[in-house]
Amino acid sequence: MESLDMADCINEICPWSGEPVQADSLTEFDGHVVGFCNPGCRDKFERAVQHFEEAKSVTV
């Protein structure tokens, strides 16, 4: 996996907590680097996205 850089991060504030973004808590989403205040918030976001993607793939 390619290393993500704070310089490429599109946000300065964690969308979950409102705290400042940290370099060890970056992820890629929809072609953008998104930051979080800690790995726990990042992981929560990644799980939420995973569930959303799985829900989209279910046909009724």
C-alpha positions as CSV (number, residue, x, y, z in Angstrom):
1,M,0.0,0.0,0.0
2,E,1.3,3.4,-0.9
3,S,2.1,5.8,2.0
4,L,-0.3,8.6,2.4
5,D,0.9,12.2,3.1
6,M,-0.6,14.9,5.3
7,A,0.1,17.4,2.5
8,D,-2.5,15.6,0.3
9,C,-5.1,15.4,3.1
10,I,-8.3,17.3,2.1
11,N,-9.4,18.0,5.7
12,E,-7.8,19.4,8.8
13,I,-10.5,18.4,11.3
14,C,-11.6,14.8,12.0
15,P,-15.2,14.4,10.8
16,W,-16.0,12.0,13.7
17,S,-14.5,13.9,16.7
18,G,-13.8,17.5,15.5
19,E,-10.2,17.2,16.7
20,P,-7.2,18.0,14.5
21,V,-6.1,15.3,11.9
22,Q,-3.0,13.2,12.7
23,A,-0.5,11.8,10.2
24,D,-0.9,8.2,11.5
25,S,-4.7,8.3,10.8
26,L,-5.0,8.9,7.1
27,T,-7.0,6.8,4.6
28,E,-8.0,7.1,0.9
29,F,-11.6,7.6,0.0
30,D,-13.0,8.3,-3.5
31,G,-9.5,9.2,-4.8
32,H,-8.8,11.7,-1.9
33,V,-6.7,11.5,1.2
34,V,-9.0,11.9,4.3
35,G,-7.6,12.4,7.8
36,F,-8.8,11.5,11.3
37,C,-7.7,12.4,14.8
38,N,-6.6,8.8,15.6
39,P,-6.5,5.3,14.1
40,G,-9.8,4.4,15.9
41,C,-11.7,7.1,14.1
42,R,-10.1,6.2,10.8
43,D,-11.0,2.5,11.3
44,K,-14.6,3.4,12.2
45,F,-14.9,5.4,8.9
46,E,-13.4,2.5,6.9
47,R,-15.9,0.0,8.5
48,A,-18.8,2.4,7.7
49,V,-17.7,2.7,4.1
50,Q,-17.3,-1.1,3.8
51,H,-20.9,-1.6,5.1
52,F,-22.2,1.0,2.7
53,E,-20.4,-0.6,-0.3
54,E,-21.8,-4.0,0.7
55,A,-25.3,-2.6,1.0
56,K,-25.0,-1.0,-2.5
57,S,-24.1,-4.3,-4.0
58,V,-27.2,-6.1,-2.7
59,T,-30.0,-6.3,-5.2
60,V,-33.6,-6.5,-4.1
